Structures are given as C-alpha cells and as structure tokens.
Amino acid sequence: MSDRVQHRGVHTSGEQCGCSSQACLGRTAAQSHLWKRSRGGIESVCVLLTIISLPVPGCTSRSSEPPKVNQPPAIHSIVLGPTPFNRQTDLIAQVNTHDPDNDTVQVRYHWYLNDQAVDGEKSPTLSASLLKRGDRVHLEAVPFDGKVAGASRKSDTITVDNTPPSITQVGIGLKSDERGDRLQALVDASDHDQDIPQFLYRWTKNGRVVKEGEEDFLELTEVRPQDLVVVDVRPRDQHAAGKVSRSDPYTVGNSAPKIVSSPPTSIDRNRYEYAVKAIDSDSDSVNFQLDVAPPGMAIDRTTGHIVWDIGLVKPGVHRVKVVATDEQGGFSFQEFELTVAAPERSKPES
C-alpha cells in the first residue's frame, strides 16, 4: 500500500467576517490537503480542510454593530424679555435647546396669562395688546426633533409693569384769548394703561432756555420777531415719566398791537376825552391815528389821547375808528359810536 500526499494550495475569502476591505481579504484562509491511497488497485481520497480566521485591526463585522437609538432633545433655558416688561413692546421668548443627535429642534410654545392658557398663541412672541398692567405671564415650551418630543420646561413668571405715557406729536401754535397772544404747546399723547398724563415743558429761544414748568404756553413778551422757539415736552403718569419729545422750530412773526382800553360813552360839559391804551407783545412802539372821526376830534399820535370839543357839533350819532400801528406794520383798531344829544331849549316864562 502506498500513500501519496498532495498539497492542493490555499483558497482565500473575505466572506467569513463580512468585510470587503482588501486588508481583510486573505486573512481568512481555507487550507486543504489531499491524500490518495491505493489499495488493491482502488484509490481512496482523504481530504482535510482547515479554516483559519485571523483578526485584522480596524475591521469589524457589520453584523456586530448595535442599532442606533434616537435621543430626545432638551431645553437648556427660557428667557422672557425685555425686562422689566411693559406694553410698549411685545413679549418675546428666547428658548435655548440641545439635541444629542444634532437633529434640528422645533419648539412648541404654550403661553399662560394669569395661569390660564392663551388660545391661539403658538409663536415665540406674545402681543402686548393682550396684556394689561399687573398681569402675570409665563411660557411652557416643549422641544421636538421630528421623531420624539423632549421634556417640557416652564419659564419664570413675569408681571406686566406700568407703561409710561407716550407723545405722538408735539408742535407750537399761536393762541389768542382775553389774556393776549401767546405761543401754545400743542401735544398729542396717549397712555396704554388709561392713566391721565401730565406734562413738563421746557421752552428755548434761539437755543437758550427761557421757561420751564407745567405751563403749556410762552408769553410773546418773551420773544421777538424772527426768534426760533422750540418746546421739549416730557409726559408722565402717577408711576413713571415717558420719553421727551421735541417740537420743530417755530419762527416768531410780528404780532400786531392790541387795544386794551374801552371808550367812555358819556360826554361831560361839551368835552369828550379818551386815553387809548394798547400793548404790543413784541415790545414795539405803537402809534395812534383816527381813521374815522367826527369834526373837531383829535388824537395824540404817541400817547393815544383823544380830545373832542362838541360845542359846535351837530346832535346825532357819530362814529369813531381808532387805529394802533406798531413799527413792524402790524395794526389793530377799535370802533365805537358817540351820541350827541340836542341841547335842551329853555321854557318861556309864563
């Protein structure tokens, strides 16, 4: 009997570890040996197959990796602002989130007003029009990464503060009344809390402060023609002061003189006298003249003193018109009527 052994070579494959890298191929080897034996003219074949697997650094079977599990997002912090908060602006929430899987995080917003849910408000901004002074507001936020929601988080509660009054518009106009002509501050203001606003005024003339306080007017005696006047107005309520608003510059024009005296209606001993008085807010000098007058009536141009001797005047109603003119050409006038009665005739003696 003779034994013949043949080495049939090595067959390599990477299928054993499921790795397709070239580094891994060839490290798992299938070795086979073949023996042939002959006995009695009949050959028998014996095959020995040996499988050898060698580990390769960095090569891991895919079948051994555990499935990846999504991690829920989380909220780090919630900040409501601005603080202190009042109704001059809307309330804004800043929500800081984190996702372990680096997924994009959405936030679901739930606003609460005085511990009651606010219907329809699902954004990071809460309108100031829904609030009033003294309201308590908080936010509950829920993070969501598109797969699963994280734990909700509640913000601190804030209280709506007083809102100071605000000025929409301020200007300057000329006002005339029984006290004379003056510059008037024209203010349009509002208060979100329905408080009644008060105002502080600061008047400047040509850049210099000439009056401060609660009076909303400036006497024209304080200014001259061509002066530039500006008024600054600060509103306030019983809790706080608002922002100062400034008017556009107002150029002072000439103001006409104003006759402030009243003519007497009685005539004493055939002589009529009347001292005309006029004031000029620009401190201009004033001259007087008679535009309409009966015969014999005269007026002092500088003092305005009228004198009328009526000894030869015909009885009846006589019309008078006095004109006062300043040095800038401004003028005013006064009209009145005087009645001269017919002299009584003496009765003949009986």
Buried (B, 14 or more C-beta within 10 A) or exposed (E): EEEEEEEEEEEEEBEBBEBEEEEBBEBBBEBBEEEEBEEEEEEEEEEEEEEEEEEBEEBEEEEEEEEEEEBBBBBEEBEBEEEEBBBBEBBBBEBEBEBEEEBEBEBEBBBBBEEEEBEEBEEBEBEBEBBBBEBEBBBBBBBBBEEEBBEEBEBEEBEBBBBBBBBEEBEBEEBEEEEBBBBBBBBEBEBBBEBEBBBBBBBBBBEEEBBEEEEBBBBBBBBBBEBEBBBBBBBBBEBBBBEEBEBEEBEBEBBBBBBEEEBEEEBEEEEBEBEBBBBBBBEBEBBBBBEEBBEEBEBEEEEBBBEBEBEEBEEEEBEBEBBBBBEBEBBBBBEBEBEBEEEEEEEEEE
